[in-house]
Amino acid sequence: MKPSNPSNSSRHHRGIRIEEIESLSSELARSIVDEGGSSACLQRLKSLSSKAAAVLSDFQGVLMLPALASIAEETARELSSHKGGISLGGLTYLTAEVASALALCEGPLWFPSVKELSSEAVEALRPRKGWTSFQGLTSLDPEMAKLFSESSGSWRFPGILEITDQTAQHLSEHTGALSLDGLPQLTDATAEFLGQHQGPVHLDGITRLSMAAAEGLAQNKDQLFLSSIKHIDDATLYLINNIEGKVYLLGLESVHYKHLDSLSTKKVGLKHELDEIVKFAVGARNGNDEDAYLMGCLLVGREHIEYNPSQAFVYFHRAAECGNPEAQVWMGTLNEFGEGVPQDPSAAFQWYLRAAKARHPEAQLEIGRCYELGIGTSPDHRKALAMYLRSAKQKNAEAQCAVGRFYAEGKEVSVDLDQASKWYRKAAEQGHSRGQYELAECMFASPNVREEDLKSAYNWLHQAAENGFVEAKFRIGVRHEEGLGLSQDPSCAITWYTEAAKMGCAKALHRLGRCYMEGLGVIQDPSEAVNYFREAADSGSGEAKHALGECYAKGVGVKQDILEAERWFIASGESLWVQAADDNVYSQCKIAGEFEAGTDLLPRDLTRAAWWYLKAAELGHPEAQAKIGNWFEVGIGVEKDLEIAVHWYKRAAKQHRVDAQTALARCLHNGLGTAKSNIKSTYWYRKAASQGDLWAQIVLASRLLQGVGTSVNINAAVELMEDAAHKGNTTAQLCMSEYYGVIPAPLDWSELKFWRINPLDENPEKSIRWLIRAREGGDMEAAFRLGWHYLIGHCILLGIIISDFLSVADIVIIAAAY
């Protein structure tokens, strides 16, 4: 029988665990030895022959026999040649004979269940040299302690929680290793005695020392283990500085900079991370600039060593002056944000610049940010872009995102979503979550987006969300709720809003509240909606504060309370003003809309509305740019100025704002606020048409037919016009009627009447049917034309009962007109 048989054993790491066997043959014992491993646990073994024990003694790992309640002297003697350690967890009593046999064992011995020892058994164990552990002993009287002290072995008593001073005195006379890991605290006298012990002492249960206890333990001339002390206090520091032997503080979690000199002595043993810190401190003190840089990083890293930016500044300065660019970047950071040194943006800029000149990519990124935001220098977007590009070409993902943003927003370059996508993609492919998010948004916004592009965009957005980018989680929710590039799925939107809300996203909390209020993707629950609104409001959402005000005002989800409603409305207004002052374009547009409409919160004031729209427009918000362009064209809230209107139309048009594109095209066609240009006008109509604007399609079709600002292309013109007609535009439907018609219309329709009869495309029936569709869409011109056909009898000629599509009122009006 092999121990690897799944019915009897299973492998755990490099150990063997045999579950079912209660007795062991020599053959099975040999198979265990051959199997090898770090340990062998014979979980239910209740008897062990001397022959099987002799074979098991060749096993190289630890032998664990938790169910062996008794063991013969001969069997114990055979096991004594084992060197890997033996745990006899089933033994509750140790006879002197068995103890005498096991005393010859060189490896560790564990007796977890022995709760009482005879003096004869202890006498028998005296020749032991290795560790012997009595986990089950809960007390140790002085006489027994004296017996243990007269041996040279090493003793562990992890179950003893308290000892008398006399017991400690006897144990102090022992010369081997001693472990009292269960002791939670020491009396001063006990510490004094244990300090006089001649071998290693393990007191790993002690979490704190009194000063007197530290003074007593400091006499130890061998090794002292205090692995549960996590922080250095005055008593621990005294012990470190005064102990004669070596103290191991393997449980220390962090240290203060001021203790590093004490810890640098070879008398202190630390876990690896702290030991490395001590080595760096020694190296820095000896002039090693790399160690000085590393010490600076540790002192601002808040890990293993207490945060100390002032001292970090000293180390970084030393390394920076030696030319270390990483340290120079840190010097810039500390100066910029005033950590460890008074805030000094100019000094920060100079340190960043020194590192940037060494072609350090992060420094180039920081210099770009300084030029963009005017930190320590004058704002200069051209220089900012140049520095971002240098960093981006060195594969700095954050800089690649910055370059993408410049192209997306048209800063110092023309708006170019293809270039923006290129740089966002470089960052995204490095796993940069913002790059993944921005790439997805660019792909969604592309006017020529294809089905496969939408799938790819969603994949990037999903990756950003999976990487923890909260805005991506929120945007996936929005797109699923509104069906923007993704299938409309309110339930899926709820899932993503919830994910974003867990990360503290106020916008997601507000959306969840709205979904519960309206029953979108969830069962309608106004009370739950109020809970989400309140949480979003506490996170600073002005929208949520306003929503709470409405809930209290109407008594929806809460008891009606007009005073509480007023409080939330006021809070909402204050929140919007604060956010707007912080250059939040959403809030600025919200305030502008409040002033434009006039609400209980803000009175109607078009001048102030225009001021806020202009503020948002200056920050690049395309909707605000289009709005303020229109107001400058008409003179709403501002003095009429066509040139300024064209300026804002251009800014918004470059950001793919359709209404701005058509407005700019109209201005270029008529020479309003700019030089007249049919070519440019047609260009912008084409841009708007490519984004699905039906009026732009109609005008562009007209120009393609007449060759205004473009070459003549009749097929393209008809295709555009017919597409607009199929989408329900009545003007396009009238045009298609003219295109197919052979009968002149009685009225001069409009300036867009350009469709000349093409004999190849004559189709009176199609002409009439396009008129019918236009009339069904509510167009009165179509009604007049249909009426004319009705009056002169074309319904009989074409076999169409036109009167079915005309009301009596239509016919009376048309008859009167003729």
Solvent accessible surface area in square Angstrom, and as a share of the most:
residue,aa,sasa,rsa
1,M,144,0.64
2,K,132,0.56
3,P,2,0.01
4,S,60,0.39
5,N,59,0.30
6,P,126,0.79
7,S,67,0.43
8,N,17,0.09
9,S,6,0.04
10,S,53,0.34
11,R,111,0.41
12,H,98,0.44
13,H,189,0.85
14,R,168,0.61
15,G,7,0.07
16,I,4,0.02
17,R,81,0.30
18,I,2,0.01
19,E,58,0.26
20,E,98,0.44
21,I,25,0.13
22,E,92,0.41
23,S,72,0.46
24,L,13,0.06
25,S,58,0.38
26,S,39,0.25
27,E,129,0.58
28,L,10,0.05
29,A,0,0.00
30,R,96,0.35
31,S,11,0.07
32,I,0,0.00
33,V,23,0.13
34,D,102,0.53
35,E,61,0.27
36,G,24,0.23
37,G,30,0.28
38,S,50,0.32
39,S,23,0.15
40,A,0,0.00
41,C,11,0.07
42,L,5,0.02
43,Q,55,0.25
44,R,130,0.47
45,L,1,0.00
46,K,125,0.53
47,S,61,0.39
48,L,20,0.10
49,S,59,0.38
50,S,25,0.16
51,K,153,0.65
52,A,0,0.00
53,A,0,0.00
54,A,37,0.28
55,V,25,0.15
56,L,0,0.00
57,S,15,0.10
58,D,70,0.36
59,F,4,0.02
60,Q,159,0.71
61,G,8,0.08
62,V,41,0.23
63,L,0,0.00
64,M,66,0.29
65,L,0,0.00
66,P,52,0.32
67,A,33,0.26
68,L,1,0.01
69,A,71,0.55
70,S,80,0.52
71,I,20,0.10
72,A,61,0.47
73,E,72,0.32
74,E,112,0.50
75,T,4,0.02
76,A,0,0.00
77,R,107,0.39
78,E,65,0.29
79,L,0,0.00
80,S,9,0.06
81,S,71,0.46
82,H,0,0.00
83,K,144,0.61
84,G,20,0.20
85,G,0,0.00
86,I,0,0.00
87,S,19,0.12
88,L,0,0.00
89,G,15,0.15
90,G,14,0.13
91,L,6,0.03
92,T,92,0.53
93,Y,120,0.46
94,L,1,0.01
95,T,55,0.32
96,A,31,0.24
97,E,96,0.43
98,V,10,0.06
99,A,0,0.00
100,S,52,0.34
101,A,0,0.00
102,L,0,0.00
103,A,6,0.05
104,L,111,0.55
105,C,3,0.02
106,E,121,0.54
107,G,4,0.04
108,P,47,0.29
109,L,1,0.00
110,W,73,0.26
111,F,0,0.00
112,P,48,0.30
113,S,30,0.19
114,V,0,0.00
115,K,149,0.63
116,E,126,0.57
117,L,15,0.07
118,S,26,0.17
119,S,49,0.32
120,E,102,0.46
121,A,0,0.00
122,V,1,0.01
123,E,74,0.33
124,A,20,0.16
125,L,0,0.00
126,R,87,0.32
127,P,80,0.50
128,R,0,0.00
129,K,153,0.65
130,G,18,0.17
131,W,59,0.21
132,T,0,0.00
133,S,3,0.02
134,F,0,0.00
135,Q,60,0.27
136,G,11,0.10
137,L,10,0.05
138,T,99,0.57
139,S,79,0.51
140,L,12,0.06
141,D,75,0.39
142,P,32,0.20
143,E,122,0.55
144,M,29,0.13
145,A,0,0.00
146,K,81,0.34
147,L,32,0.16
148,F,0,0.00
149,S,10,0.06
150,E,82,0.37
151,S,7,0.05
152,S,57,0.37
153,G,1,0.01
154,S,15,0.09
155,W,2,0.01
156,R,67,0.24
157,F,0,0.00
158,P,47,0.29
159,G,19,0.18
160,I,0,0.00
161,L,117,0.58
162,E,141,0.63
163,I,17,0.09
164,T,79,0.46
165,D,60,0.31
166,Q,101,0.45
167,T,0,0.00
168,A,0,0.00
169,Q,83,0.37
170,H,29,0.13
171,L,1,0.01
172,S,11,0.07
173,E,99,0.44
174,H,1,0.00
175,T,85,0.50
176,G,10,0.10
177,A,13,0.10
178,L,0,0.00
179,S,1,0.01
180,L,0,0.00
181,D,36,0.19
182,G,17,0.16
183,L,3,0.02
184,P,74,0.46
185,Q,139,0.62
186,L,25,0.12
187,T,76,0.44
188,D,75,0.39
189,A,40,0.31
190,T,3,0.02
191,A,0,0.00
192,E,70,0.32
193,F,44,0.18
194,L,0,0.00
195,G,1,0.01
196,Q,79,0.35
197,H,2,0.01
198,Q,115,0.51
199,G,2,0.02
200,P,28,0.18
201,V,0,0.00
202,H,24,0.11
203,L,0,0.00
204,D,39,0.20
205,G,22,0.21
206,I,0,0.00
207,T,88,0.51
208,R,173,0.63
209,L,10,0.05
210,S,57,0.36
211,M,84,0.38
212,A,45,0.35
213,A,2,0.02
214,A,0,0.00
215,E,84,0.38
216,G,1,0.01
217,L,1,0.00
218,A,8,0.06
219,Q,58,0.26
220,N,1,0.00
221,K,146,0.62
222,D,47,0.24
223,Q,58,0.26
224,L,1,0.00
225,F,34,0.14
226,L,0,0.00
227,S,33,0.21
228,S,33,0.21
229,I,3,0.01
230,K,104,0.44
231,H,106,0.48
232,I,22,0.11
233,D,40,0.21
234,D,108,0.56
235,A,7,0.05
236,T,1,0.01
237,L,46,0.23
238,Y,75,0.29
239,L,0,0.00
240,I,0,0.00
241,N,76,0.39
242,N,68,0.35
243,I,2,0.01
244,E,106,0.48
245,G,10,0.09
246,K,67,0.28
247,V,0,0.00
248,Y,46,0.18
249,L,0,0.00
250,L,73,0.36
251,G,17,0.17
252,L,0,0.00
253,E,80,0.36
254,S,24,0.16
255,V,3,0.02
256,H,53,0.24
257,Y,63,0.24
258,K,138,0.58
259,H,18,0.08
260,L,3,0.02
261,D,92,0.48
262,S,21,0.14
263,L,4,0.02
264,S,34,0.22
265,T,46,0.27
266,K,187,0.79
267,K,64,0.27
268,V,12,0.07
269,G,8,0.08
270,L,20,0.10
271,K,64,0.27
272,H,126,0.56
273,E,75,0.33
274,L,1,0.01
275,D,49,0.25
276,E,50,0.23
277,I,4,0.02
278,V,11,0.06
279,K,117,0.50
280,F,46,0.19
281,A,4,0.03
282,V,48,0.27
283,G,13,0.13
284,A,0,0.00
285,R,127,0.46
286,N,115,0.59
287,G,55,0.53
288,N,73,0.37
289,D,49,0.26
290,E,86,0.39
291,D,25,0.13
292,A,0,0.00
293,Y,29,0.11
294,L,54,0.27
295,M,0,0.00
296,G,0,0.00
297,C,36,0.22
298,L,41,0.21
299,L,0,0.00
300,V,16,0.09
301,G,45,0.43
302,R,162,0.59
303,E,107,0.48
304,H,47,0.21
305,I,2,0.01
306,E,81,0.36
307,Y,75,0.28
308,N,30,0.15
309,P,24,0.15
310,S,63,0.41
311,Q,35,0.15
312,A,0,0.00
313,F,41,0.17
314,V,69,0.40
315,Y,11,0.04
316,F,0,0.00
317,H,69,0.31
318,R,89,0.32
319,A,0,0.00
320,A,0,0.00
321,E,91,0.41
322,C,87,0.52
323,G,44,0.43
324,N,17,0.09
325,P,41,0.26
326,E,71,0.32
327,A,0,0.00
328,Q,9,0.04
329,V,7,0.04
330,W,76,0.27
331,M,1,0.00
332,G,0,0.00
333,T,32,0.18
334,L,1,0.01
335,N,8,0.04
336,E,10,0.05
337,F,114,0.48
338,G,30,0.29
339,E,63,0.28
340,G,29,0.28
341,V,33,0.19
342,P,114,0.72
343,Q,122,0.54
344,D,56,0.29
345,P,55,0.34
346,S,65,0.42
347,A,28,0.22
348,A,0,0.00
349,F,14,0.06
350,Q,99,0.44
351,W,27,0.09
352,Y,1,0.00
353,L,42,0.21
354,R,101,0.37
355,A,0,0.00
356,A,8,0.06
357,K,155,0.65
358,A,62,0.48
359,R,159,0.58
360,H,20,0.09
361,P,41,0.26
362,E,71,0.32
363,A,0,0.00
364,Q,6,0.03
365,L,23,0.12
366,E,28,0.12
367,I,0,0.00
368,G,0,0.00
369,R,59,0.21
370,C,0,0.00
371,Y,30,0.11
372,E,17,0.07
373,L,112,0.56
374,G,27,0.26
375,I,34,0.17
376,G,28,0.27
377,T,41,0.24
378,S,81,0.52
379,P,95,0.60
380,D,40,0.21
381,H,62,0.28
382,R,147,0.54
383,K,81,0.34
384,A,0,0.00
385,L,17,0.08
386,A,41,0.32
387,M,18,0.08
388,Y,5,0.02
389,L,44,0.22
390,R,139,0.51
391,S,0,0.00
392,A,2,0.01
393,K,148,0.63
394,Q,57,0.25
395,K,151,0.64
396,N,28,0.14
397,A,18,0.14
398,E,81,0.36
399,A,0,0.00
400,Q,5,0.02
401,C,7,0.04
402,A,7,0.06
403,V,0,0.00
404,G,0,0.00
405,R,73,0.27
406,F,0,0.00
407,Y,39,0.15
408,A,25,0.19
409,E,81,0.36
410,G,27,0.26
411,K,53,0.22
412,E,99,0.45
413,V,42,0.24
414,S,84,0.54
415,V,31,0.18
416,D,50,0.26
417,L,26,0.13
418,D,118,0.61
419,Q,59,0.26
420,A,0,0.00
421,S,22,0.14
422,K,92,0.39
423,W,17,0.06
424,Y,6,0.02
425,R,87,0.32
426,K,79,0.34
427,A,0,0.00
428,A,2,0.01
429,E,117,0.52
430,Q,92,0.41
431,G,43,0.41
432,H,40,0.18
433,S,28,0.18
434,R,101,0.37
435,G,0,0.00
436,Q,4,0.02
437,Y,21,0.08
438,E,39,0.18
439,L,0,0.00
440,A,0,0.00
441,E,34,0.15
442,C,10,0.06
443,M,21,0.09
444,F,22,0.09
445,A,55,0.43
446,S,35,0.23
447,P,45,0.28
448,N,117,0.60
449,V,50,0.29
450,R,143,0.52
451,E,113,0.51
452,E,96,0.43
453,D,31,0.16
454,L,41,0.20
455,K,130,0.55
456,S,35,0.23
457,A,0,0.00
458,Y,53,0.20
459,N,85,0.44
460,W,33,0.12
461,L,0,0.00
462,H,59,0.26
463,Q,79,0.35
464,A,0,0.00
465,A,0,0.00
466,E,115,0.52
467,N,83,0.43
468,G,31,0.30
469,F,32,0.14
470,V,48,0.28
471,E,44,0.20
472,A,0,0.00
473,K,19,0.08
474,F,13,0.05
475,R,54,0.20
476,I,0,0.00
477,G,0,0.00
478,V,3,0.02
479,R,20,0.07
480,H,16,0.07
481,E,16,0.07
482,E,79,0.36
483,G,30,0.29
484,L,75,0.37
485,G,35,0.33
486,L,29,0.15
487,S,82,0.53
488,Q,126,0.56
489,D,53,0.27
490,P,46,0.29
491,S,66,0.43
492,C,37,0.22
493,A,0,0.00
494,I,22,0.11
495,T,80,0.47
496,W,26,0.09
497,Y,0,0.00
498,T,44,0.25
499,E,67,0.30
500,A,0,0.00
501,A,12,0.10
502,K,153,0.65
503,M,97,0.43
504,G,47,0.46
505,C,14,0.08
506,A,22,0.17
507,K,94,0.40
508,A,0,0.00
509,L,6,0.03
510,H,22,0.10
511,R,46,0.17
512,L,2,0.01
513,G,0,0.00
514,R,63,0.23
515,C,1,0.01
516,Y,45,0.17
517,M,37,0.16
518,E,92,0.41
519,G,28,0.27
520,L,58,0.29
521,G,31,0.30
522,V,34,0.20
523,I,157,0.80
524,Q,109,0.48
525,D,55,0.28
526,P,44,0.28
527,S,63,0.40
528,E,56,0.25
529,A,0,0.00
530,V,4,0.02
531,N,83,0.43
532,Y,42,0.16
533,F,9,0.04
534,R,81,0.30
535,E,90,0.40
536,A,0,0.00
537,A,4,0.03
538,D,113,0.59
539,S,61,0.39
540,G,31,0.30
541,S,14,0.09
542,G,5,0.05
543,E,57,0.26
544,A,0,0.00
545,K,34,0.14
546,H,45,0.20
547,A,13,0.10
548,L,0,0.00
549,G,0,0.00
550,E,70,0.32
551,C,7,0.04
552,Y,26,0.10
553,A,29,0.22
554,K,142,0.60
555,G,30,0.28
556,V,52,0.30
557,G,28,0.27
558,V,33,0.19
559,K,181,0.77
560,Q,105,0.47
561,D,59,0.31
562,I,107,0.54
563,L,143,0.71
564,E,40,0.18
565,A,3,0.02
566,E,92,0.41
567,R,125,0.45
568,W,20,0.07
569,F,48,0.20
570,I,88,0.45
571,A,22,0.17
572,S,1,0.01
573,G,6,0.06
574,E,104,0.47
575,S,12,0.08
576,L,3,0.02
577,W,82,0.29
578,V,95,0.55
579,Q,39,0.17
580,A,0,0.00
581,A,73,0.56
582,D,106,0.55
583,D,82,0.42
584,N,57,0.29
585,V,44,0.25
586,Y,92,0.35
587,S,0,0.00
588,Q,0,0.00
589,C,22,0.13
590,K,63,0.27
591,I,0,0.00
592,A,0,0.00
593,G,27,0.25
594,E,14,0.06
595,F,1,0.00
596,E,44,0.20
597,A,72,0.56
598,G,28,0.27
599,T,56,0.33
600,D,156,0.81
601,L,41,0.20
602,L,20,0.10
603,P,90,0.57
604,R,152,0.55
605,D,46,0.24
606,L,50,0.25
607,T,90,0.52
608,R,111,0.40
609,A,0,0.00
610,A,2,0.01
611,W,142,0.50
612,W,15,0.05
613,Y,16,0.06
614,L,48,0.24
615,K,54,0.23
616,A,0,0.00
617,A,0,0.00
618,E,106,0.48
619,L,86,0.43
620,G,23,0.22
621,H,42,0.19
622,P,40,0.25
623,E,85,0.38
624,A,0,0.00
625,Q,0,0.00
626,A,7,0.05
627,K,61,0.26
628,I,0,0.00
629,G,0,0.00
630,N,60,0.31
631,W,9,0.03
632,F,20,0.08
633,E,21,0.09
634,V,87,0.50
635,G,31,0.30
636,I,55,0.28
637,G,22,0.21
638,V,39,0.22
639,E,153,0.69
640,K,123,0.52
641,D,52,0.27
642,L,51,0.25
643,E,126,0.56
644,I,64,0.33
645,A,0,0.00
646,V,6,0.03
647,H,84,0.38
648,W,16,0.06
649,Y,5,0.02
650,K,82,0.35
651,R,87,0.32
652,A,0,0.00
653,A,1,0.01
654,K,94,0.40
655,Q,43,0.19
656,H,47,0.21
657,R,79,0.29
658,V,39,0.22
659,D,71,0.37
660,A,1,0.00
661,Q,1,0.00
662,T,24,0.14
663,A,11,0.08
664,L,0,0.00
665,A,0,0.00
666,R,85,0.31
667,C,0,0.00
668,L,7,0.03
669,H,68,0.30
670,N,79,0.41
671,G,30,0.29
672,L,58,0.29
673,G,23,0.22
674,T,39,0.23
675,A,81,0.63
676,K,133,0.56
677,S,27,0.17
678,N,58,0.30
679,I,128,0.65
680,K,119,0.51
681,S,0,0.00
682,T,2,0.01
683,Y,106,0.40
684,W,32,0.11
685,Y,14,0.05
686,R,105,0.38
687,K,68,0.29
688,A,0,0.00
689,A,11,0.08
690,S,57,0.37
691,Q,60,0.27
692,G,40,0.38
693,D,35,0.18
694,L,45,0.22
695,W,120,0.42
696,A,0,0.00
697,Q,6,0.03
698,I,0,0.00
699,V,15,0.08
700,L,5,0.02
701,A,0,0.00
702,S,9,0.06
703,R,12,0.04
704,L,10,0.05
705,L,25,0.12
706,Q,91,0.40
707,G,28,0.27
708,V,41,0.24
709,G,22,0.22
710,T,36,0.21
711,S,86,0.56
712,V,91,0.52
713,N,70,0.36
714,I,83,0.42
715,N,125,0.64
716,A,29,0.23
717,A,0,0.00
718,V,21,0.12
719,E,125,0.56
720,L,40,0.20
721,M,0,0.00
722,E,53,0.24
723,D,52,0.27
724,A,0,0.00
725,A,0,0.00
726,H,105,0.47
727,K,119,0.50
728,G,41,0.40
729,N,34,0.18
730,T,31,0.18
731,T,32,0.18
732,A,0,0.00
733,Q,5,0.02
734,L,3,0.01
735,C,0,0.00
736,M,0,0.00
737,S,4,0.02
738,E,21,0.09
739,Y,17,0.06
740,Y,23,0.09
741,G,9,0.08
742,V,63,0.36
743,I,44,0.22
744,P,106,0.67
745,A,32,0.25
746,P,46,0.29
747,L,72,0.36
748,D,128,0.66
749,W,45,0.16
750,S,47,0.30
751,E,168,0.75
752,L,24,0.12
753,K,91,0.39
754,F,19,0.08
755,W,14,0.05
756,R,195,0.71
757,I,87,0.44
758,N,47,0.24
759,P,100,0.63
760,L,165,0.82
761,D,44,0.23
762,E,80,0.36
763,N,48,0.25
764,P,45,0.28
765,E,81,0.36
766,K,94,0.40
767,S,9,0.06
768,I,3,0.01
769,R,117,0.43
770,W,18,0.06
771,L,3,0.01
772,I,9,0.04
773,R,95,0.35
774,A,0,0.00
775,R,49,0.18
776,E,120,0.54
777,G,54,0.52
778,G,50,0.48
779,D,28,0.15
780,M,90,0.40
781,E,38,0.17
782,A,0,0.00
783,A,0,0.00
784,F,49,0.20
785,R,9,0.03
786,L,0,0.00
787,G,1,0.01
788,W,43,0.15
789,H,14,0.06
790,Y,71,0.27
791,L,76,0.38
792,I,85,0.43
793,G,25,0.24
794,H,25,0.11
795,C,25,0.15
796,I,148,0.75
797,L,131,0.65
798,L,40,0.20
799,G,67,0.64
800,I,11,0.06
801,I,115,0.59
802,I,0,0.00
803,S,38,0.24
804,D,104,0.54
805,F,70,0.29
806,L,15,0.08
807,S,56,0.36
808,V,119,0.68
809,A,61,0.47
810,D,8,0.04
811,I,40,0.20
812,V,92,0.53
813,I,84,0.43
814,I,3,0.02
815,A,50,0.39
816,A,87,0.67
817,A,67,0.52
818,Y,122,0.46
